[in-house]
Amino acid sequence: MTPNKTRKKCNLCSTVYKFSTSQTNMKKHMKSVHPNIFNEMAQGSSIYDTMLGMRKPLPHENLMINKLILIFLIKTNISFSTIDNSAFKRIFNYANKNIKLWCRQTIKKNLDNVYNLAKNNLIEKLNNHTNLFSITTDIWTANNIMSFCALTFHYINKNWVNINLVLHMIAFPHPHTGDEICKIVLFLLEEFKLKDRILSITHVNGSNEVKAVQLLQKYYQSHYSKILYGYRCLAHIINLIVKVGLNCFEEKLKNIEQIVAKLHSSSKFMQSYKAVSGATKILLAVKTRWNSKYLMISSINKNMNAIQDLVKQGIIGTDITPTPDDCAFFIKKSASNGTNDNS
């Protein structure tokens, strides 16, 4: 039972009813609606007794075990094929050979049910929130060359706490035109019944996203006589400024980038580096990951002694080796601007 100050909710059937300080109502409910579980509880047994072959699990216990496995798959983001793996099955067979595990198809079906339940609960929660929402769009291409669009929404609840949640993430095939971005944003908002409750949208500076926001603003003006405020992402603007600024120090960056590329280009070089550095990582700059260039320079700076050892051994040449001054220049600049390794 899940209690609050005036009501109790059954965890098995979600029945909600009033209760006093006694447990009479709960006992009557369990005895009349869930007699098998009530009898089991009366005998003092629990779901843990099903493990190590102590007894055959009851249907609701078998269901709970499979639900816990489903939660495990969601939390760890591992493949559904894990369920069909003989080593995975052996664990539960050892614990209790009578446990019936769901197959991959049943797991997927129940995953859809869990998603739909969570989605409906979120829609109900948002409908109970009377204020407006702001949204942020994000479009990117993954390593497998598939494109995605995510919609994050933001609001302040009644306790003045800022809430940020990913509303949806969906595959977004080309073309990524302003028209298509506008359509997919409206589609996602309609799916969550939020289309008429949006105050503002934050977006990056790509011409297609700027165009999409202009179309959304026209839509809200014509359909709801509302102003949709559009804001360009400040962090993205700063990142673009930093990229342009780094062009002024191209020569100083050249050797740092070359040594990192060299270490990551061959297992031979990386093995030699790990042998002298104690396996300390050298980070690779990723253009879509903000601040990664600074983190790359910082990792080189911390491991400069190991890199110089490789030079002395003749494993890497001096022509591509940065000097301590090269790294110190950027570290000093970053420190003066308040940047740190955790930014």
C-alpha positions in Angstrom: 0.0 0.0 0.0 1.1 3.5 -0.8 -0.2 6.0 1.9 -0.6 9.7 2.1 -2.3 11.8 4.8 -5.9 10.8 3.9 -5.8 8.0 1.4 -4.1 4.7 0.5 -3.3 3.3 -2.9 -2.9 -0.4 -3.6 0.4 -1.1 -5.4 -1.2 -4.1 -7.0 -4.4 -2.7 -8.5 -4.1 1.1 -7.9 -7.3 1.2 -6.0 -7.5 4.4 -3.9 -9.7 4.7 -0.9 -10.0 6.7 2.4 -8.6 5.2 5.5 -8.6 5.9 9.2 -5.7 5.2 11.6 -6.5 1.5 11.6 -5.5 -1.1 9.0 -8.9 -2.6 8.7 -9.7 -1.3 5.2 -6.3 -2.4 3.9 -6.8 -5.9 5.3 -10.3 -6.2 3.9 -9.1 -5.0 0.5 -6.3 -7.5 0.3 -8.5 -10.4 1.5 -11.3 -9.7 -1.0 -9.4 -8.5 -4.1 -6.0 -10.3 -3.7 -6.8 -13.4 -1.7 -3.7 -15.4 -2.9 -1.3 -12.7 -2.0 -3.1 -12.1 1.3 -2.8 -15.8 2.2 0.9 -15.6 1.3 1.5 -12.5 3.4 -0.3 -14.2 6.3 2.1 -17.1 6.1 5.0 -14.6 6.4 6.6 -15.4 3.0 7.9 -12.8 0.5 9.2 -12.5 -3.0 12.8 -13.0 -1.7 11.8 -16.6 -0.6 11.3 -17.5 -4.3 15.1 -17.2 -4.8 17.5 -20.1 -4.5 14.7 -22.5 -5.3 12.8 -22.1 -2.0 9.4 -22.1 -3.6 7.6 -21.5 -6.9 7.0 -17.8 -7.5 3.4 -16.6 -7.5 2.2 -14.9 -10.7 2.5 -11.4 -9.3 6.1 -12.2 -8.1 7.1 -13.5 -11.5 5.6 -10.4 -13.0 7.6 -8.2 -10.6 10.9 -10.0 -11.4 10.4 -9.4 -15.1 9.5 -5.8 -14.5 12.7 -5.4 -12.5 14.6 -6.9 -15.4 12.9 -4.4 -17.7 13.9 -1.5 -15.5 17.5 -2.9 -15.5 17.5 -2.8 -19.3 16.2 0.8 -19.4 18.6 2.1 -16.8 21.7 0.4 -18.4 20.6 0.9 -22.0 21.8 -2.5 -23.1 20.3 -4.7 -25.9 17.1 -6.7 -25.5 19.1 -9.7 -26.8 20.6 -9.9 -23.3 17.3 -11.6 -22.3 18.0 -14.5 -24.7 21.6 -14.9 -23.6 22.2 -18.3 -22.0 24.5 -16.8 -19.4 21.8 -14.3 -18.3 19.2 -17.1 -18.1 21.6 -19.2 -16.1 21.6 -16.6 -13.3 17.8 -16.9 -12.8 17.8 -20.7 -13.3 20.3 -21.0 -10.5 18.2 -18.7 -8.3 15.0 -20.5 -9.0 14.4 -22.7 -12.1 10.6 -22.0 -11.8 11.0 -18.3 -12.7 9.6 -17.7 -16.2 11.5 -14.9 -17.9 10.0 -12.8 -20.7 11.3 -13.2 -24.2 12.7 -10.3 -26.2 9.3 -9.7 -27.9 7.4 -9.6 -24.6 10.1 -7.2 -23.1 9.6 -4.9 -26.1 5.8 -5.0 -25.8 6.0 -4.1 -22.1 8.6 -1.4 -22.7 6.0 0.2 -25.0 3.5 -0.1 -22.2 5.8 1.5 -19.7 6.6 4.3 -22.1 2.9 5.0 -22.8 2.1 4.9 -19.1 4.9 7.4 -18.3 3.9 9.6 -21.2 0.2 9.7 -20.1 1.3 10.5 -16.5 3.4 13.3 -17.8 0.6 14.7 -20.0 -1.7 14.6 -16.9 0.9 16.3 -14.8 1.5 19.0 -17.3 -2.2 19.6 -17.8 -2.5 20.3 -14.0 0.2 22.9 -14.4 -1.6 26.1 -15.3 1.4 28.3 -16.4 3.1 28.4 -19.8 6.2 26.5 -20.9 9.4 27.2 -22.8 11.1 24.8 -25.1 14.5 24.2 -26.5 15.2 22.4 -29.8 18.3 20.3 -30.6 19.1 18.6 -33.9 22.2 16.5 -34.4 23.6 13.6 -36.4 24.8 10.5 -34.5 28.0 8.5 -35.2 25.8 6.0 -37.3 24.9 8.9 -39.6 21.3 9.0 -38.3 19.8 12.4 -37.5 17.6 13.1 -34.5 15.5 15.9 -33.1 15.0 16.5 -29.4 12.6 18.8 -27.6 13.3 19.9 -24.1 10.8 21.9 -22.1 11.2 24.1 -19.1 8.9 25.6 -16.5 8.8 26.7 -12.9 6.6 24.7 -10.6 4.5 26.0 -7.7 7.4 25.6 -5.4 9.5 27.9 -7.6 11.8 25.1 -8.7 13.0 25.2 -12.3 12.0 22.0 -14.0 13.9 20.8 -17.2 12.8 17.6 -19.0 13.4 16.0 -22.3 9.9 15.9 -23.8 10.8 13.7 -26.8 13.6 12.5 -29.0 12.7 11.4 -32.5 14.5 10.2 -35.7 14.6 13.2 -38.1 15.6 12.2 -41.6 16.6 14.7 -44.2 15.7 17.3 -45.4 16.4 19.5 -42.3 14.8 22.6 -43.7 13.0 25.2 -41.7 9.7 23.9 -42.9 10.4 20.4 -41.7 11.8 21.5 -38.3 8.6 23.6 -37.8 6.4 20.6 -38.7 8.2 18.2 -36.3 8.1 20.7 -33.4 4.4 21.2 -33.8 3.9 17.5 -34.1 5.7 16.8 -30.8 3.9 19.6 -29.0 0.5 18.3 -30.3 1.4 14.8 -29.1 1.8 16.1 -25.6 -1.1 18.5 -25.8 1.1 21.5 -25.3 0.7 23.3 -28.6 -1.2 26.3 -27.2 0.8 26.6 -24.0 4.3 27.6 -25.3 5.8 31.0 -24.3 9.2 30.9 -25.9 11.7 28.7 -27.9 15.5 28.6 -27.6 17.4 27.5 -30.7 20.9 27.5 -32.2 22.0 29.9 -35.0 21.7 27.7 -38.1 19.7 29.3 -40.9 17.3 26.4 -41.0 16.5 26.7 -37.3 16.1 30.5 -37.5 13.7 29.9 -40.4 11.8 27.3 -38.4 11.3 29.7 -35.5 10.0 32.4 -37.8 7.5 30.0 -39.2 6.4 28.9 -35.7 6.0 32.6 -34.7 3.7 33.1 -37.7 1.8 30.0 -36.8 1.2 31.1 -33.2 0.2 34.6 -34.3 -2.4 33.3 -36.8 -3.8 30.3 -34.7 -3.6 31.6 -31.1 -3.0 35.4 -31.5 0.0 34.9 -29.3 3.6 36.1 -29.5 6.1 33.2 -29.5 9.4 34.6 -28.2 12.5 33.2 -30.0 15.9 33.2 -28.3 19.2 32.2 -29.9 21.2 29.9 -27.6 23.8 32.1 -25.8 26.1 29.1 -25.1 26.2 28.4 -28.8 27.0 32.0 -29.6 29.8 32.0 -27.1 31.1 28.7 -28.6 31.1 30.2 -32.1 33.0 33.3 -30.8 35.6 31.0 -29.1 36.1 29.0 -32.4 36.8 32.2 -34.3 39.1 33.5 -31.6 41.1 30.3 -31.6 41.9 30.9 -35.3 44.2 33.7 -34.1 46.4 31.1 -32.3 46.5 28.5 -35.1 50.2 28.1 -34.9 50.3 27.4 -31.2 47.4 24.9 -31.5 49.0 23.1 -34.5 51.5 21.0 -32.6 49.1 20.2 -29.8 46.5 18.9 -32.3 49.1 17.0 -34.2 50.5 15.1 -31.2 46.9 14.2 -30.1 46.1 13.0 -33.6 49.4 11.0 -33.6 48.6 9.2 -30.3 45.1 8.4 -31.4 46.1 7.2 -34.9 48.0 4.0 -33.9 47.7 1.5 -31.1 51.6 1.3 -31.2 51.9 5.0 -30.3 49.2 4.8 -27.7 50.7 1.7 -26.1 54.1 3.5 -25.8 52.4 6.5 -24.3 50.5 4.5 -21.7 53.8 2.7 -20.8 55.4 6.0 -19.7 52.3 7.9 -18.5 50.6 5.2 -16.4 47.6 5.0 -18.8 46.5 8.6 -18.2 44.1 9.6 -20.9 44.8 12.2 -23.7 41.5 13.6 -24.6 40.5 14.2 -28.3 38.8 17.4 -29.2 35.4 17.0 -30.7 34.0 20.0 -32.6 30.4 19.3 -31.5 31.4 19.0 -27.8 31.9 22.4 -26.3 35.0 23.1 -24.3 36.6 19.8 -25.5 39.5 21.7 -27.1 40.4 23.2 -23.8 40.1 19.8 -22.1 42.4 18.3 -24.8 45.0 21.0 -24.2 44.7 20.5 -20.4 45.3 16.8 -20.7 48.4 17.4 -22.9 49.7 19.9 -20.3 49.3 17.5 -17.4 51.1 14.7 -19.3 53.9 16.8 -20.9 56.6 14.8 -19.1 55.4 11.6 -20.6 55.3 13.1 -24.1 58.8 14.4 -23.7 59.9 10.9 -22.7 58.5 9.6 -26.0 60.6 12.2 -27.8 63.7 11.1 -26.0 63.1 7.5 -27.0 62.6 8.6 -30.6 59.0 7.3 -30.7 57.7 10.6 -31.8 59.5 13.5 -33.5 60.2 16.9 -32.2 58.6 18.5 -35.2 55.1 17.7 -33.9 55.8 18.0 -30.2 54.2 21.0 -28.4 56.3 22.8 -25.8 55.2 23.4 -22.2 54.9 27.1 -23.2 52.3 26.2 -25.9 50.0 24.5 -23.4 50.7 27.1 -20.6 49.6 29.9 -22.9 46.1 28.4 -23.4 45.8 27.3 -19.7 46.7 30.8 -18.5 44.2 32.4 -21.0 41.4 30.0 -19.9 42.2 30.5 -16.2 41.9 34.3 -16.5 38.5 33.8 -18.1 37.3 31.4 -15.3 37.4 28.2 -17.4 38.2 24.9 -15.5 38.4 21.2 -16.3 34.8 20.7 -15.1 33.3 23.4 -17.4 
